């Protein structure tokens, strides 16, 4: 009862979010897929692309993070905030997500997979939809 989900989930980390709308990038779509997997395989162990093994409750929590990110960014955009203003006003601190190291020795590329990059990516997706 093991499901490999790859980069659909970054467990414990800020994810890298694809912003290629033409190829189907969508935060609501990702949230829906995660919730469907959690519902379909409630007792499974999930192998994420990054982070430790996960369970259905972890997928639901990750889906909530992405949903909260999308909701806050869309509200900021609707209020007329620029992308830079959204980065300073959207608060994701309650999620306690770590920055994903880009290299095995824990070095990372700035703006790779950080909360600020997540907000920028969500803003770009909201702008394109």
N, C-alpha and C positions, 0 to 999 in steps of 0.2 A: 504494500500500500504506500508506494513512494511515487511522487510526482515531481519531475524535473521541470522547473518553470523559468530557469535562466534569468536573464535580465529584466523579466517582468517584475521582479522584486529585488530591491536592495535592502536586506534586512538589517536594520539598525543604522543605516547610512542615508545621507541625502542622495537621491538617485541622480543618474544622468537622464535627462528627459529629452526625448527626441522631439524636435520642433518641425519636422518635415510633414506638414499637413497633407501634401499631395500623396504621400505614401500611407496616410491613415493615422498619423500621430494625433492622439486625443487623450486628455486626462480623464474625461468622463468614460471613455471607452476602456481605458486601463482599469479604472475603478470598477466598472461593470464586470470586466474579465476576472479580476481578483475576487470579487464577491461570488461570482458564479463558481469559480474553482473551489472556494471555501465551502459553498453550499453543496457542490457535487461530491466533494471528497472530504467530509467533515473529520474523518479519523486518519487521514493520510499524513505522512511526513513530506514536506515540500523542500526541494533543493533549490534555493535561490541562486541567482548569478553572483551575488556578493553577500557575505555574512553567514551566520550559522544556519543549521537546519531550522525549519519553521513548521508551524502547525496552522490549522485553519484560523484560529483566533489571531495569529500574527498577520495573516493575509488580510483579515478584516481591519486590523489596526493600521496596517500600511495603506489600505484603501481609504480609511478615514483621513490619514495624513494627506494623501493626494487630493481628496475631496475638499478638505479644509484649505489647502493651498490654492486650488482652483477657485473656490468660493471667495476667499479673501482677495485674491488678485482681480477677479472680475468686479468685485465691489469697488476696489481702488480705481480700476480703469473706468467704471461707470461714474465714479465721482470726479472724473477728469484728471486723475493723477497720471503723471508720466511714468515710464518704466523705472527711471531712477527714483522717483518719489515712492513708487510701490515698494521698491527694495527697502526703503527706510521706514515704511509704515506697516507693511505686512509682518505680523508677528507669528513665527513658527516655533518659538522657544519651548512651548509646552511639549513638543514632540521629542525633544532631546536626541535629535539625529546627529550622528558624527559625520565629519567630512571624510569622504572616501579617498584613501591614499591612492595615488596613481601608479606607484611603483612598489615593489616588494619591500623596500627598506623604509616604508612609511613616508617617503617624500611625496608631495602632491603638486599638481599643476594648479596655480591659482585659478579660481573660477571653474574648476573641473566639475565637481559634484558637491556644491555647498548650498546652504539655504539661500544665499543671494542668487546663485545661478538657477536654483529651482524657481525662484520668484520671476527672474528674467525669462526663463523658458515658458512658464505659465502665462506670463504677460504676452509673449510672442504668439503663443497658441490662441489666447483670447482675442488678440488683434486680428488674427487670420480667420477667425470663425464668424 
